[in-house]
Structures are given as structure tokens and as C-alpha cells.
Amino acid sequence: MARLPPLNALRAFESAARHLSFRAAAAELGVTPTAISHQIKLLEGSCGQPLFRRRPRPLGLTPAGEALFPVLHRGFDSFTAAFEDLSAATRRQPLRVTVPNAFAGRWLVPRLPKWRELYPAAPLEIIGADRVLDLDKGEADVAIRYARNRPQGHSAQELFRDGYAPICRPSLLPGGRPAATAVELAGLPRIHYDWMRSDAETPTWRRWWAMVREAESDVTPPDDCALSFREEAHAIEAVLAGQGIGIMSDVMLSPELARGELIRAHPLTLPGLGYWLTHLPNHPRKRAIGQFADWLINAV
């Protein structure tokens, strides 16, 4: 294959030939007229003949320039159309979002109708997964990670944080109102679920009672729980069914708390973790990701 002249020289010639002006070409391409002149001299050197009649003014094309210009003009138009088609196709593709299963089902999915209402031309593909998908390998465009600290290795924006409080149905509490002291909760059936064993700050009943004793020193923490689950989702269902009281995320149960179906049984709340939106720093769909992030923050 024959070696083509530098692309900058071809772009400079096409613009100057279209405008019949080095100055206008320079303005269009964001360079100086001297730079345009230099690029065209390089191109003329490759061709072995002049492409412009520089004198007498005005600027005109030589026969060689007249032969070259329409070919280059059509070529650049074709390039532009092809890239516009690719860009439009990319915008039509769903933004692939990986998110923990529990958060997807409890928080994100119920709010998706609002997203579709606001952005009907911006489809989403929600990938509920408890394993961490690899953004570097293209398994998803963006991830929502649940972590205490900023995830490393990618761009990360904290969306919001949760807190963990004793939560139950009002019918389990005297008068349907939050308990004034922790002692009032000691006789209620408690629900537990397994957390990450490596996390020393796990928001469990054990930690909650330890914090209570700092404020209410006469409290004797109960020893066991009525129900224990491996999965958070199952513990949530038990709380929703009125089977007991659990140390639960106020984010995961925000719809029921807002409707009054569940209440915080005691004001003492353990700090939770952050929900972080992460993506590759130079992701080609950063604008769509930013739009999604803004919507998530406002959807709380």
C-alpha cells in the first residue's frame, strides 16, 4: 500500500481549498495561518507539484489542487458520517450498570420508572451480581459498589451512605411507637443475618448493644436471636412479615420507612457504608454516566 501524506496536511489542504483562504482554514482547525501554509507545503512536496495559485490574488487552486480537492472532501465527509453513525449507535446502546443484587431489588428497580420517564432515549441494562464485575475487561460500563471507603483504581463518586438501626413493624412495639429505651426492645424477637466476617465494624446486634451500653449502662444485652439468616434479603423479608426486629439499612428499607409500614424502633443508629458509582476514568460514555449519577443522587 502506498504511504499517504500526513493527515494534518490533508486536513489543512481540504479546509483551505474549501474556503479558498489560509486564514479561514486556520480558524476552523484552531491553528495559525503559518501552520496551514507549512502543512500545505509539506503536501505539495509529497505531490511534487503546487496545489494553490498564490498570486495574483485571490487564492485559487491549480489543476492538481482541483483534482485532489473533491476526492479529499468526499473522503472527510464519509469519515464524519461514519463516526456520527457510530456515535449514535453507541448512544442507543444500554448503559450497563452492575449493582449488588439486594440493592438492585430493594432500591434501584422500584425507581427505574422515573428514569424512563425522564430519559426515555437512554436505556439501562441492570446487571444484578454479588460478585465484583471487572470494569477493565468491559463486563459493565459502570458499577455501584458498597464500601466503607473510596474504591481504588477507578473514578469513584459517593452517591449516599446508609445507617443501621433497629427496624420493625409498628405492631411489634407498644403503642406502635419507637422505644424510649433499649430495655423495651430486649424482649422482642430479634433477627440477625451474616455480614462480611472480615469487617470489624459490622453493624450487628452485638455492636448495637455494645453502643447502647455506653449510653444506658444498666442494660443487659440479650444473648441470642430468634431468627438468623445467611442472606440479607431473607432477613429483610422476615422483618417485613413482622416476624421480628432487625438491625437494617435505612437505605434498603427506605420505601417502607417512608410509608410508615416500618419504623425505627430506637433512635440509636450504627454508621453504614457508602454507595459509590465507579467507572473507568476515560470511559467514552462519561456524559451518560454523569447523567445517571446525578439521577441516582436526586432519587434518594
Phi, psi and chi 1 to 4 in degrees:
 res  aa     phi    psi   chi1   chi2   chi3   chi4
   1 MET       -  134.0  178.0 -178.3  -70.9      -
   2 ALA   -66.3  143.3      -      -      -      -
   3 ARG   -78.1  127.6 -173.6  174.2  179.5  179.9
   4 LEU   -81.8  153.1  -71.2  172.2      -      -
   5 PRO   -63.5  164.1  -17.7   29.5      -      -
   6 PRO   -57.7  142.3  -23.3   32.8      -      -
   7 LEU   -59.8  -38.2  178.7   59.8      -      -
   8 ASN   -61.0  -36.5  -77.1  -15.0      -      -
   9 ALA   -68.5  -41.3      -      -      -      -
  10 LEU   -65.1  -41.8  -64.6  173.5      -      -
  11 ARG   -64.3  -41.9  -69.5  177.9   65.6 -143.6
  12 ALA   -62.4  -43.5      -      -      -      -
  13 PHE   -65.4  -46.4  168.3   75.5      -      -
  14 GLU   -59.5  -42.7 -169.7  -81.7  -25.1      -
  15 SER   -69.3  -44.4 -178.9      -      -      -
  16 ALA   -65.5  -37.3      -      -      -      -
  17 ALA   -70.0  -36.1      -      -      -      -
  18 ARG   -68.6  -40.3  178.8  160.7   34.1   86.1
  19 HIS   -89.9  -16.8  -67.9  -69.9      -      -
  20 LEU    50.5   46.0  -71.3  178.6      -      -
  21 SER  -162.3  124.3  166.7      -      -      -
  22 PHE   -68.2  -36.0  -74.7    8.7      -      -
  23 ARG   -66.8  -44.0 -172.9  175.7  -62.0  -83.4
  24 ALA   -66.4  -38.1      -      -      -      -
  25 ALA   -63.5  -40.7      -      -      -      -
  26 ALA   -62.3  -42.5      -      -      -      -
  27 ALA   -63.6  -40.7      -      -      -      -
  28 GLU   -65.5  -39.9  179.3  177.5   87.5      -
  29 LEU   -94.4   -2.6  -60.8  179.0      -      -
  30 GLY    72.7   33.9      -      -      -      -
  31 VAL  -130.2 -174.6  -63.2      -      -      -
  32 THR   -92.9  156.6   64.9      -      -      -
  33 PRO   -56.9  -33.7  -26.9   36.0      -      -
  34 THR   -62.8  -39.3  -59.4      -      -      -
  35 ALA   -65.8  -38.7      -      -      -      -
  36 ILE   -62.0  -46.3  -65.2  -68.4      -      -
  37 SER   -59.8  -40.9  178.5      -      -      -
  38 HIS   -64.1  -44.2  176.0   70.7      -      -
  39 GLN   -64.5  -38.3  -68.7  -64.9  -26.8      -
  40 ILE   -69.6  -36.8  -71.4  172.0      -      -
  41 LYS   -62.4  -37.6  -74.4  179.7 -180.0  177.1
  42 LEU   -62.2  -43.0  -72.3  177.6      -      -
  43 LEU   -66.3  -42.4 -173.9   58.9      -      -
  44 GLU   -62.8  -35.2  -70.6  175.0  -28.2      -
  45 GLY   -64.1  -38.1      -      -      -      -
  46 SER   -67.9  -37.9  -62.8      -      -      -
  47 CYS   -75.9  -30.4  -64.7      -      -      -
  48 GLY    84.4   13.0      -      -      -      -
  49 GLN  -159.1  156.6   53.5 -173.0  -50.8      -
  50 PRO   -70.6  149.0   23.7  -32.2      -      -
  51 LEU  -109.8  -17.8  -60.9  172.1      -      -
  52 PHE  -125.9  144.8  -74.4   97.0      -      -
  53 ARG   -92.4  109.6  -69.5 -175.1  -68.0   98.5
  54 ARG   -87.5  -23.0  -68.8  167.0  172.4   79.6
  55 ARG  -141.0  149.4  -74.1 -174.7  173.4   78.1
  56 PRO   -68.7  156.2   30.3  -36.1      -      -
  57 ARG   -63.6  154.9  -68.2  179.1 -178.8  -88.2
  58 PRO   -79.5  171.0   31.7  -36.7      -      -
  59 LEU   -63.5  136.9 -172.0   68.3      -      -
  60 GLY  -140.6  170.4      -      -      -      -
  61 LEU   -95.9  143.4  -67.9  170.4      -      -
  62 THR   -79.6  170.1   65.2      -      -      -
  63 PRO   -53.7  -38.7  -29.5   37.4      -      -
  64 ALA   -65.0  -41.7      -      -      -      -
  65 GLY   -64.8  -40.2      -      -      -      -
  66 GLU   -64.6  -31.5  -70.3  177.6  -13.4      -
  67 ALA   -74.7  -37.1      -      -      -      -
  68 LEU   -79.3  -36.3 -179.2   60.0      -      -
  69 PHE   -57.9  -51.8  170.4   67.7      -      -
  70 PRO   -62.4  -32.6   17.7  -28.4      -      -
  71 VAL   -65.5  -47.5  176.5      -      -      -
  72 LEU   -65.8  -40.5  -80.3 -179.6      -      -
  73 HIS   -60.8  -46.6 -176.3   67.1      -      -
  74 ARG   -63.5  -38.8  -72.4 -166.0  -60.8  -89.6
  75 GLY   -63.1  -45.8      -      -      -      -
  76 PHE   -67.3  -36.0  -80.0  116.0      -      -
  77 ASP   -62.1  -39.9  -82.1   -9.3      -      -
  78 SER   -65.7  -41.3  -62.9      -      -      -
  79 PHE   -60.2  -45.6  -63.8  156.3      -      -
  80 THR   -61.7  -44.2  -59.8      -      -      -
  81 ALA   -64.7  -40.1      -      -      -      -
  82 ALA   -64.1  -43.3      -      -      -      -
  83 PHE   -68.8  -35.4  -83.5  107.7      -      -
  84 GLU   -64.5  -39.0  -74.5  177.6   -9.2      -
  85 ASP   -64.1  -43.4  -72.1  -14.5      -      -
  86 LEU   -63.5  -42.6  -73.7  173.2      -      -
  87 SER   -63.5  -42.7  178.3      -      -      -
  88 ALA   -64.6  -40.0      -      -      -      -
  89 ALA   -63.7  -38.9      -      -      -      -
  90 THR   -64.3  -41.9  -61.6      -      -      -
  91 ARG   -64.3  -29.2  -71.0 -166.6  -62.1  -89.7
  92 ARG   -79.0  -19.4  -72.0 -167.0  -63.1  -90.5
  93 GLN   -71.5  142.4  -68.3  175.4   -5.9      -
  94 PRO   -62.5  143.2  -19.0   30.8      -      -
  95 LEU   -76.5  119.3 -173.5   69.6      -      -
  96 ARG   -87.9  117.8  -63.0  167.9  -57.8  151.6
  97 VAL  -117.9  118.5 -178.2      -      -      -
  98 THR   -96.0  136.9  176.2      -      -      -
  99 VAL  -151.9  145.5   57.3      -      -      -
 100 PRO   -56.3  142.8  -25.0   34.2      -      -
 101 ASN   -55.6  -45.8  -90.4  -44.5      -      -
 102 ALA   -63.3  -43.2      -      -      -      -
 103 PHE   -66.2  -38.5 -179.2   75.8      -      -
 104 ALA   -59.6  -50.5      -      -      -      -
 105 GLY   -72.2  -38.7      -      -      -      -
 106 ARG   -86.3  -31.3  -66.9  -69.5  -47.2  160.5
 107 TRP  -118.6  -52.1 -166.7   95.0      -      -
 108 LEU   -74.5  -51.7 -179.4   58.1      -      -
 109 VAL   -57.8  -43.4  171.6      -      -      -
 110 PRO   -61.5  -20.7  -24.6   35.7      -      -
 111 ARG   -95.5   -7.3  -70.7  167.0  168.4   79.5
 112 LEU   -62.4  -31.5  -70.6 -179.6      -      -
 113 PRO   -55.9  -34.6  -28.6   36.8      -      -
 114 LYS   -66.1  -38.4  -72.4  -67.1 -174.0 -177.8
 115 TRP   -62.1  -47.1  169.1  -92.4      -      -
 116 ARG   -64.4  -32.9  -65.7 -164.2  -59.5  -87.2
 117 GLU   -67.2  -41.1  179.3 -177.9  -34.6      -
 118 LEU   -81.0  -35.1  -68.8  171.5      -      -
 119 TYR  -131.9   69.1  -54.6  106.3      -      -
 120 PRO   -64.3  -22.3   23.3  -34.2      -      -
 121 ALA   -97.5   14.2      -      -      -      -
 122 ALA  -123.9   81.4      -      -      -      -
 123 PRO   -69.7  151.7   26.1  -34.0      -      -
 124 LEU  -119.7  146.8  -61.2  174.4      -      -
 125 GLU  -118.1  110.7  178.8 -176.9  -17.1      -
 126 ILE   -91.6  121.8  -53.7  -58.3      -      -
 127 ILE  -110.1   93.6  -52.1  170.0      -      -
 128 GLY   -75.0  120.8      -      -      -      -
 129 ALA  -156.2  134.1      -      -      -      -
 130 ASP   -88.0  -14.7  -68.7  -33.2      -      -
 131 ARG   -84.7  156.5   73.3  177.8 -177.3   90.6
 132 VAL   -84.8  113.1  177.2      -      -      -
 133 LEU   -74.8  147.8  -89.6   63.5      -      -
 134 ASP   -90.4  107.4 -166.2  -28.0      -      -
 135 LEU   -67.9  -33.1  -60.6 -178.3      -      -
 136 ASP   -63.9  -28.7  -67.4  -55.7      -      -
 137 LYS   -91.9    4.3  -67.1 -178.2  178.7  177.9
 138 GLY    77.5   20.7      -      -      -      -
 139 GLU   -71.3  -18.5  -67.5 -176.8  -24.3      -
 140 ALA  -159.4  161.2      -      -      -      -
 141 ASP   -83.4  -36.5  -63.4  -50.1      -      -
 142 VAL  -147.1  149.6   61.9      -      -      -
 143 ALA  -127.9  144.4      -      -      -      -
 144 ILE  -104.9  111.9  -63.5  176.4      -      -
 145 ARG  -103.8  143.4  -51.2  -75.8 -165.9 -147.7
 146 TYR  -105.8  107.5 -173.7   54.5      -      -
 147 ALA  -151.1  151.8      -      -      -      -
 148 ARG   -70.9  -38.5 -176.9  162.3  -75.7  108.5
 149 ASN  -119.5  166.8  -59.2  -50.9      -      -
 150 ARG   -58.8  125.8  176.6 -176.4  -64.3  -86.2
 151 PRO   -62.5  141.4  -20.8   32.1      -      -
 152 GLN   -94.8  156.1  -59.7  -59.8  -51.9      -
 153 GLY    95.6  -14.2      -      -      -      -
 154 HIS  -139.2  168.8  -61.6  117.3      -      -
 155 SER   -66.3  135.6  -65.9      -      -      -
 156 ALA  -140.8  135.0      -      -      -      -
 157 GLN  -128.4  124.2  174.1 -175.4   -2.9      -
 158 GLU   -75.7  126.0 -175.1  173.1   -7.8      -
 159 LEU   -87.0  -50.1  -58.0  171.4      -      -
 160 PHE  -169.9  169.7   37.7   79.3      -      -
 161 ARG  -124.1  154.6  -77.3 -173.6  171.1 -100.9
 162 ASP  -109.0  172.5   60.6    5.7      -      -
 163 GLY  -132.7  157.6      -      -      -      -
 164 TYR  -118.5  120.1  -78.5   79.0      -      -
 165 ALA  -132.3  160.4      -      -      -      -
 166 PRO   -67.1  121.3  -14.9   28.9      -      -
 167 ILE  -127.7  139.5  -67.7  176.0      -      -
 168 CYS  -159.9  179.0   65.5      -      -      -
 169 ARG   -76.5  143.6  -76.5 -156.6  171.2  -87.4
 170 PRO   -56.3  -30.3  -23.3   32.9      -      -
 171 SER   -63.6  -18.5   58.0      -      -      -
 172 LEU   -79.5  -15.0  -73.1  178.9      -      -
 173 LEU  -105.9  143.9  -61.4  168.6      -      -
 174 PRO   -57.3  121.9  -24.3   34.0      -      -
 175 GLY    74.0    3.6      -      -      -      -
 176 GLY    69.3   19.8      -      -      -      -
 177 ARG  -116.6  155.0  -65.7 -171.5  -61.0  -87.9
 178 PRO   -56.2  147.9  -23.9   33.3      -      -
 179 ALA   -71.5  142.8      -      -      -      -
 180 ALA   -77.3  -31.7      -      -      -      -
 181 THR  -134.0  160.3   66.2      -      -      -
 182 ALA   -67.9  -25.6      -      -      -      -
 183 VAL   -56.3  -33.5  173.1      -      -      -
 184 GLU   -67.3  -18.4  -61.7  176.3   45.4      -
 185 LEU   -91.4  -14.1  -57.0 -176.2      -      -
 186 ALA   -60.9  -30.6      -      -      -      -
 187 GLY   -90.1   -1.5      -      -      -      -
 188 LEU   -84.4  148.7  -63.4  177.8      -      -
 189 PRO   -65.8  127.6   22.3  -31.2      -      -
 190 ARG  -104.3  144.0  -71.8  170.7  -56.4  -76.0
 191 ILE  -114.3  132.6  -66.4  171.4      -      -
 192 HIS  -124.7  149.0  165.9   80.3      -      -
 193 TYR  -139.7  155.3   65.9   92.7      -      -
 194 ASP   -71.2  136.8  -71.5  -14.0      -      -
 195 TRP  -109.8 -179.7 -103.9   74.6      -      -
 196 MET   -62.4  119.4  -60.4  172.2  -74.8      -
 197 ARG   -67.3  -22.8  -61.9 -177.1 -176.0  -84.3
 198 SER   -80.7   -7.0   59.6      -      -      -
 199 ASP   -91.2  112.1 -172.2  -10.4      -      -
 200 ALA   -73.0  -15.7      -      -      -      -
 201 GLU  -107.0   29.8  -60.5 -179.3   47.4      -
 202 THR   -57.1  128.3  -64.2      -      -      -
 203 PRO   -79.5   82.5   27.6  -32.0      -      -
 204 THR  -113.6  173.5   59.8      -      -      -
 205 TRP   -58.8  -38.4  -84.3  112.6      -      -
 206 ARG   -59.3  -45.5 -175.3 -177.1  -61.4  -84.4
 207 ARG   -69.2  -38.1  -82.6 -161.4   67.0 -144.6
 208 TRP   -63.6  -46.1 -170.0   83.8      -      -
 209 TRP   -64.5  -35.9  -77.1  112.6      -      -
 210 ALA   -62.5  -39.3      -      -      -      -
 211 MET   -70.6  -36.3 -172.3  174.6  -68.8      -
 212 VAL   -60.9  -40.3  163.6      -      -      -
 213 ARG   -65.2  -23.1  -67.4 -163.5   67.7 -178.8
 214 GLU   -68.6  -30.7  -64.6  178.2    7.0      -
 215 ALA   -97.2  -33.2      -      -      -      -
 216 GLU  -125.5   82.3  -57.8  177.2   33.8      -
 217 SER   -64.3  -19.2   57.5      -      -      -
 218 ASP   -85.3    2.4   59.4  -24.4      -      -
 219 VAL   -80.4  134.7  171.1      -      -      -
 220 THR  -107.2  110.8  -59.3      -      -      -
 221 PRO   -64.0  137.6  -19.0   31.1      -      -
 222 PRO   -62.2  155.7  -18.6   31.4      -      -
 223 ASP   -89.2  -29.1  -66.9  -31.6      -      -
 224 ASP  -135.7  175.5   55.4    3.9      -      -
 225 CYS  -118.5  150.2  -71.0      -      -      -
 226 ALA   -70.6  -37.0      -      -      -      -
 227 LEU  -135.5  139.8  -70.6  170.8      -      -
 228 SER  -133.3  135.2 -176.1      -      -      -
 229 PHE  -127.4  152.9  -63.9   91.9      -      -
 230 ARG   -78.5  -38.2  -75.9  -73.9 -176.7   90.3
 231 GLU  -103.9  136.9  -61.0  -66.4  -26.0      -
 232 GLU   -59.4  -40.7  179.3 -175.2   14.2      -
 233 ALA   -58.8  -37.9      -      -      -      -
 234 HIS   -70.6  -38.4  -61.5  156.3      -      -
 235 ALA   -63.8  -39.7      -      -      -      -
 236 ILE   -61.3  -43.8  -72.3  174.0      -      -
 237 GLU   -62.3  -37.3  -70.7  -56.0  -43.2      -
 238 ALA   -65.4  -40.9      -      -      -      -
 239 VAL   -64.1  -44.3  169.2      -      -      -
 240 LEU   -62.1  -31.9  -71.3  170.8      -      -
 241 ALA   -80.8   -1.0      -      -      -      -
 242 GLY    78.8   21.7      -      -      -      -
 243 GLN   -83.2   -8.8  -64.3  177.6   21.6      -
 244 GLY   168.6 -169.5      -      -      -      -
 245 ILE  -116.9  136.2 -179.8  171.4      -      -
 246 GLY  -129.7  153.5      -      -      -      -
 247 ILE   -81.0  103.6  -59.4  -66.2      -      -
 248 MET  -125.0  156.0  -63.2  -74.4  164.2      -
 249 SER   -73.1  129.0  164.7      -      -      -
 250 ASP   -71.6  -17.2   53.9   10.5      -      -
 251 VAL   -77.1  -45.6  166.0      -      -      -
 252 MET   -64.1  -31.0  -63.1  -68.6  -80.5      -
 253 LEU  -108.6   19.9  -66.4  173.7      -      -
 254 SER   -59.3  -37.7   58.1      -      -      -
 255 PRO   -63.2  -44.3  -22.3   34.0      -      -
 256 GLU   -70.3  -35.1  -69.7   80.8    7.1      -
 257 LEU   -65.2  -40.4  -71.2  168.7      -      -
 258 ALA   -66.4  -34.8      -      -      -      -
 259 ARG   -84.0   -8.7  -66.7 -166.9  -64.2  -94.8
 260 GLY    83.0    5.9      -      -      -      -
 261 GLU   -69.9  -30.0  -63.7  169.6   12.0      -
 262 LEU  -126.0  155.9  -63.0  174.9      -      -
 263 ILE  -137.6  157.7   62.7  171.5      -      -
 264 ARG   -74.9  119.1  -69.3  173.8  174.8   82.8
 265 ALA   -76.6  -16.8      -      -      -      -
 266 HIS  -154.3  144.4 -170.1  -81.4      -      -
 267 PRO   -71.9  -18.3   22.7  -32.2      -      -
 268 LEU   -67.4  123.0 -177.8   63.7      -      -
 269 THR  -125.2  132.3  -59.7      -      -      -
 270 LEU   -84.0  142.5  -66.2  170.0      -      -
 271 PRO   -66.4  141.2   23.1  -32.3      -      -
 272 GLY  -101.5 -144.5      -      -      -      -
 273 LEU  -120.7  175.5  -78.9   68.4      -      -
 274 GLY  -101.7  148.9      -      -      -      -
 275 TYR   -98.0  116.9  -71.5   87.9      -      -
 276 TRP  -113.0  129.7  -60.4   82.8      -      -
 277 LEU   -92.3  120.8 -174.9  136.1      -      -
 278 THR  -124.7  150.0   66.9      -      -      -
 279 HIS  -160.9  168.7   58.3   87.3      -      -
 280 LEU   -65.3  139.7  -61.2 -179.2      -      -
 281 PRO   -56.8  -36.7  -24.0   33.5      -      -
 282 ASN  -109.0   34.4  -62.5  -44.3      -      -
 283 HIS   -61.5  134.4 -163.5  -72.3      -      -
 284 PRO   -65.9  -14.3   21.8  -32.8      -      -
 285 ARG  -111.1   38.9  -56.5 -170.3   67.8 -175.4
 286 LYS   -60.8  -34.1  -74.3 -179.3   69.5  172.2
 287 ARG   -64.5  -45.5 -178.7  176.8  178.9 -177.9
 288 ALA   -65.3  -37.9      -      -      -      -
 289 ILE   -64.9  -42.6  -68.3  171.3      -      -
 290 GLY   -62.2  -39.8      -      -      -      -
 291 GLN   -62.4  -42.3 -176.3 -178.8   60.2      -
 292 PHE   -65.8  -41.8 -177.5   58.3      -      -
 293 ALA   -61.7  -45.0      -      -      -      -
 294 ASP   -60.9  -39.6  -69.2  -17.2      -      -
 295 TRP   -66.0  -41.9  175.2   78.2      -      -
 296 LEU   -59.8  -45.0  -74.2  169.4      -      -
 297 ILE   -61.8  -41.2  -68.2  170.5      -      -
 298 ASN   -79.4  -12.8  -68.6  -40.7      -      -
 299 ALA   -87.5   -4.9      -      -      -      -
 300 VAL   -60.6      -  174.2      -      -      -
